[in-house]
Amino acid sequence: MPEATTALLTFDDVEQAAARIRSYVNHTPVMTSRTLNELTGAEVFFKCENFQRVGAFKARGAFNALLRLGDDERSRGVVAFSSGNHAQAVALAARTLGIAATIVMPRDAPPVKKAATLGYGATVVEYDRYTENREEVAAGFVRGAGMTLVPPYDHADIAAGQGTAALELFDEVGELDALFVPVGGGGLLAGSALAASGRSPRTRVYGVEPAAGDDARQSFRSGAIVSIPTPDTIADGAQTQRMGEVTFEVMRRLVTDMLTADDPALVEAMEFFASRMKLIVEPTGCLGLAAVLAAGRELAGQRVGVIVSGGNVDLARFAALISAH
Ligand SMILES: *Cc1c(COP(=O)(O)O)cnc(C)c1O
């Protein structure tokens, strides 16, 4: 990565990221639902990152971070640890830019995720999640081969890149009264809040976490980063134990409040997306809509944005979640 900077992230970083990644990522559609608008009395705009490359917004941050690397760093390759969407995003960005990528994944990660990451041309290194620490495994590649670590959220270039989805939303629909954003480690939330600060400063920005793991809300309330055990939730993209320093700083500065949604509310939102809007959205991607459904008529008369963060859910799992509901 370029030298760590102590300067605070600003709206400019998101705008620069948008220009940098423009030709590498999809400009995703904004969708609406007449049923939801009638239910809430609001005008709700969904930014559909389930249609992003690799099926989630993570491609934005990954391309931004890798495009910022110098020739020397590119030649030594990158390493990331993830079994989810970040792994595939780094693998895709690396292959596109001609950079070697090593992804550290638990040995018991779902075979489809491993296959997808291999399919993008990355080298997958497995570790035992009960006896080994993935950060140490990755650090070994940084020390040994001089690779650059690409973290999933706690990095300025990653957070700025993730903010380009909200930037596109504001550019398409104009100013909003409220914006709802799914939260794991907070990269998407930080980037979205930065985008709002430049394009629509009056927007109330809400982060939405799984109720089983509200570490970001606890951190927001207490003013210090709170760590929790890995939460038990169907929102597998938000099973983080703690926020990052970079993302926490932006949240404190620019976010209005932190909300939660429980698993049944996520399934209800998933069902709404599928039946009413013909959209396949993964459980984590349903956090924003779940919060809007919970708020209901409180949003009447407002213009509301929702970031639909991703659509990567195995169809058998999708069917099982919906039919158990
Ligand atoms: C990673 C991810 C999130 C959470 O993003 P953070 O930047 O870690 O807060 C939300 N939804 C999906 C689909 C993801 O892949």
The ligand as a Gaussian input file, in Angstrom:
#p B3LYP/6-31G(d) Opt

LIG

0 1
 C      -18.231000      -7.129000       3.264000
 C      -19.684000      -7.003000       3.142000
 C      -20.437000      -6.154000       3.997000
 C      -19.802000      -5.377000       5.120000
 O      -18.872000      -4.419000       4.660000
 P      -17.836000      -3.733000       5.632000
 O      -17.088000      -2.770000       4.792000
 O      -16.972000      -4.800000       6.223000
 O      -18.643000      -3.068000       6.718000
 C      -21.790000      -6.025000       3.768000
 N      -22.408000      -6.723000       2.788000
 C      -21.736000      -7.545000       1.968000
 C      -22.494000      -8.281000       0.906000
 C      -20.349000      -7.718000       2.111000
 O      -19.684000      -8.546000       1.284000

